[in-house]
Structure formats: structure tokens, C-alpha cells
């Protein structure tokens, strides 16, 4: 038998989001201590992380060091796939220059290379783990390229992690996403995703599982976050039999206690004003977006531009973001 724990979207950062009433760093430390303690007490063989370990790629070494000490208390290896917040410009090729890359270098956790599967063997059971990091074209190209594990070995069970916008219901036009019902043909026995903070729990069809327990962190101001309880997944594999269960984080306080409703109400009004402003700008200029991330995605989605030209534009955007330091990253 092989056991594992899956967690995603921890969004480690050194400051407290404006919509929170607590001290975010202290709260997140408490959650991660519970997660590691749970993994140790359950005697799992490995911890899997679905991405966005950090809230930004160039986080302060002091903050990273504090959380690294927590991860290092895990008695088993930690495997992670890079999320969009973990790299510069949504470019997985920048991982070596990020704090997640540093964690990998020091052996705190292992970043899964998308072209190199990890094969774990225990008591005759062979489990392959693969990962697809967040990248420019994710959820905008053939889903088989991202949701179907490549370099498949003769393992008994295939686990694949993708940091992607995998959802149950269609999102508004213009928001890249993939529907769960469209990828049940994946060769993975267990598909774990992150990125979509609300999660959708554990789905099963014909012995295959697709799962997203939701983000461990609650950093945004969506109303849904008030009622959501942070969770992780404990999995067991016995031969070809798979068992997954969600476990709520006990130390996580109720949304009403840590999320500022007043700020949320103001945010709705501000969002409406911002939307109106953006519409005015669009009507009077050629800009389609004022957000760095949106600009990157828009460039990546261009259809009538030479591939080498598009890649050069994305490369330059990555460089700009990498050197674009902000004192207060919200």
C-alpha cells in the first residue's frame, strides 16, 4: 500500500491581504504545520503540492526560510508542480531563478519536470507521478497536451498534477478554462489540479479520479471564500484500488472571522467602477487590458502572429516582470 497527501495553492507571502482581518503569515504557518503533522501522523509516503507554493516568485528569503523550516519537518518527500505565481511571467523556464527553484535546489521539495516522470516503488507497487506547470497556453490548446501524462511507464498507477483552470461549469467568455467532462479520457488514474481556488472536490468515473480540494490559502475577496473550508486530500493505493478522502483543516477559522465583509462590499463597488473605467479605455484606445498577467495571456493567444515573434514578446514581458519590483505586492 502507498499513501499520500495532496495540498495546493498555499500562496506563501510576507504581507496580509487587505481583505483579511488576521495576520496572514501566522495563520498560514499554523495551517501548514497542521498539514505536515497530518502527513506525519498518517505516515504517508509522499506529499504532493499542486502549485502556487508562493504568492510571488521573488519572495523575501526571510519569509521563505520561515516556511522552509515547516516543510522540512515532513518525514517524507514533497513533490510540486509550478503554478503561475511561482514563476516569472507565467514562464516555467524561469523556475531556476525563483524561490521555488531555490527550495528544489536545497532539497526541501522536488519540482516535477514536465518531461521527466517520477517513479516511486513500494512493496511491489509502482506509481508514476507527472506534472504540468502553468504556462502561457494552458487551457487554450489541445487539452491532451496538458491533461494526459506523457512518457508513460509501465507503472501500476499514474498520478498527474496540472496547475490549471479545470472547472465543472463554463466560465465567462475570454477566461481560459477546461471542463472536467472533456478530459475523462485522460490516461491518468488520478488527476490533481489547483489554480481554481474554490475547488470541486473529488470526482470519480469508471475507476478514474479528478480532484481539486481547493486552495489552502484564502487570499481573494470572492464571496464564496467566506463559506469555504480549506481542505487537503489523503489518498491510499492498494494494487489497482484507489481511495481518496478530503480532510478539513481544523485550525482554519470561519470565513466570517478572517475575511473582512466591509472590504468585500467595497470591493464589489470598486470592481464595478474599474470595469466601467476599463470599458472607456477600450473604447478610446487599442489596449485590451491594463493588467500585466492579462497582457501576457493576450499575447499568447494571438493567432495571426508568427510563433517566433510571439515567443520573443513573451520573453521580453517575462524579463520586465522579473525586474519589476513592488514594495507592497497585493
N, C-alpha and C positions, 0 to 999 in steps of 0.2 A: 504493500500500500504506500502511496505517496500523498502527502498533504501539502497544501499551500494556502497562502493568504494573499488576496488581491485588494489593493487600495489605489486610488487615483486622485489626481488634482489636489495636491496638498498646498500649492501656491505659497511656499515659504517666502516671507518678506520681512523687512525690518520695521515697517510702519503700520499703523492701524488704518484701515479703510474708513472713509468719512461716515459711512452708514453703520458703523459698529459702535456699540456702547462700552465694550470691554477693551482690554489690552490684547490685541490680536496675537502678538507674538507669544504671550503667556498661554493663551487659550490653545493655540496650535501646538505648542510644546506639550501641553497636557494631553491632547488628543494623540499625538504621535507616540508619547510614552505608553499610552494605553494600547495602541496598535502593536507596538513592539512587544509589550508584556503579553498581549494576547497571543501573538505569534509564538513566543517562547513557551507559554503555558500550554498551548495546543500542540506544541512540539511539531510545528510544520517544517517541511524540508526546504522551503524557499518562500520568499516574499516577492510578489510581482507588483510593479508600480506602473500604472497606465499613462504616466506623463504629466507635465506641468508640476514637476517636483518643486521648482522655484517660480516665483511670480515675475522674475526678470532674469536674463542670462548673466548679468554683471552685478549680482547682489554683493553686498559688503562681505568680505571674508570673515569678519567678526560674527555676523549673523549666520553665515554658512557653517562656521565652526561650531556654534552652539547646537545646531540641528544635526551636524555630522556626529556629534557625541551620542545623540539619541539613537540614530540609525546603527551606530557601531555596537550598541548593546544587543542587537539582534544576533541570535546564535546560529543563524542560517544565512545563506547568500541572498542578496537583493538584486533582482533584475528589473531594469526600467527601460521604457521606450520614451524617446524625447518628445515633449509637447511643444506647442507653438511658443509658450512663454520661456522655454528652456534654451532656445536658440536665438541668434540674431537674424532679424528679417525673415523669420519662418524658414530658415535655411538650415537643414540638418548637417550640412557640410561645415558649419561653424562650431560644431559641438566641442571641438578641442580647445576653443578659446572661451568656453563658458564655465560657469561654476559646476554645472552638471558634469562636464568633461573632467573637471578637477576631481570631483567625487569618484569618478571612474578611475582616474589615474592613481588615486590613493587607495583604491580597493574598498571604498565604503559601499559602493554599489556598482553593478555592471550595466553599462549601456548596451543594449542589444543592437548589433549591426544588422541592418535590414537584409544584407546579403549573406549573413553567416548565422545559421540556426544554432541554438544551444541545445545540446542533447544531454539529458540527465537520466542516469540509470540507478535503480534501487530495487533490490530483491527480484531481479529479472524483468522489472518493468522499465520500459524505455519511453521517456516523454520528451518530445521536441518542443522547444519554445522559440517562436519567431516574433519579430516586432516591426511595425511600420511607423516610423516617426512622422510627425506632422510636416507637411511640405506644401509648396505653392498650389499644386494641382489636386490635392486631396479632395475627394467628393466632387470633383469636376471632370474626372476622366473615367475610363472603364474601371468599375469597382473591382474587377478581378485582379487588377494590378496592385491593389492595396489590401483587399479583404481576404484574398486567397493566398495562403502561405506559399512561398517559393522555396526551392531547394529542399523539397520534402524527402525525408529519410525513411527508413523502414521502422520508425518508431511506432509504439502501440497507440499513443495518444498525441495529437497535435494541438498545442495551445498557441493562439495567435493574438497579439495585442496591437491595437491600432488607436492612435490618438486622433479621433475623427468625430465629425458631427453625424453620428448614426442615431436616427430617431424613429419613433413609431408613426408619427404623423408628419405630413409635409409641412415645411416651413415656408415663410413668405418668399415670393419670387426674388431672386438675387442673393439669397442666403445659401451658400453651398452646403448640401447635406445629402445623405444617403438613407434610404428607407430600409428598415430591418427586413421586411418581406422580400426585398430584392436580392438579398445575399445569403439566403438559406442554402444555396448550393455551394457555399464555401467548403474547401477541403478541411478546414479546421474542425476539430471536435469541440473545442471551446474557443469562442471569440470574445475577448475582452476589449471594451472601448472606454474612452474617457472624454474629455473636452466638453461634452454636453453635461453641465453641472447637475441638472435635475435628475439625470439618470432614468432608467426604465426598469431596473430590477433584473430578474433572471428569466430569460425566455428559453423554452425548450421545444424542439420539433424533431421527431424521428431520431432521438438519441443525441442530437447536437444542441449546443448551448450558446446563446448570445447574451452577454451580460454587461451592464453598467450600473453599479450600485450608487452612482452619484459622487460628486466631489466631497472629499473630506473637509475642505475649506468652504466657508460661505463668505465670499468676498464681494458679490454683486448686490444690487438693490432690487432684484426681482421679488415680487410678492410671493412667488412660490417658495422662496428660500425661508420664509418665516415658518412654514409648516413642515419643511423638510428636515428629517433627522439624518445626520451623517452616518454612513454605514461602510463596512468592508465586507468582503466575501471570503468564507472559508471553504476550501474545496478538498475533496478526497477522491483519489483514483485507485480502484481495485480492479486490476486486469483491464477489462473494457468498460467496467461500470464507473460512472461519474456521478458524484453527489456535490451539489453546490448549495450553500445557505448564506443568507445575509445576516450580519451581526451588527446591531446598532452600537454606536459609541456611547458608552454610559456617561462619560464626563461632559458630553456635548449638551449645553444648556438649550432651553427652548428658544426658538427664534425670537419670540417677543422680548426675551431678556437680553439678547445680544445685538439685535438689529433695530435700528432707530426708525420707528414708524414715521416720525415727523420728517425725517430726511427723505424717506421713501415717497411721502406725499409731495414734498417739494420737488423731488427728482422727476416725478411724473409731469409736473408743470414745466420744469426746465427742459425736459425732453421734448415736450410739445413746442416750446419756443425755439429750441435748437433745430427741430425738424423744419419749422417754418423758415428759419434763417437759411438753412441749407438749401431749401427749395428755391428761395430767392436768388441765392448764389448760382445755383444750377441754371436758372432761367436767364441769368445775365452773363454767364461765362462758360468756358469749355470744361471747367472742373466738374468731375462726377463725385468726388469725395474729398473731404478735408482731413481724413484720418489716415495715419501712416500705414496701418495694417490694411485698411480698405484699398489704399493706393497700390500696395504690393499685390493684393488679390486681383485688383482690376487689371494690372499689367499682365499678371499671369494668365488671365482669362482671354486676353486678346487673341483673336482668331486670324486676323489678316496681317500679322506681323511675322517677319522671319524669326525662326526659333532662336538663332544666334543673337539677333538684336534684342529679343525679349529677355533672354538669359543675361545679357550684358546689362540691361536696365535693372533687372532684379539684383544682379551682383552689386551694382552701384548703390541701390537702395539699401542693401544689407550693410554696406560699408558706412553709409550715412547713419543708419540706426545704431550701428555698433559704437560709433563715436559720439552719438547724440546722448549726452549725459543729462539727466534731470535730477535736481536736488530732492524733489518730492514726487515720487512715482506713484501716482494713483491710478 
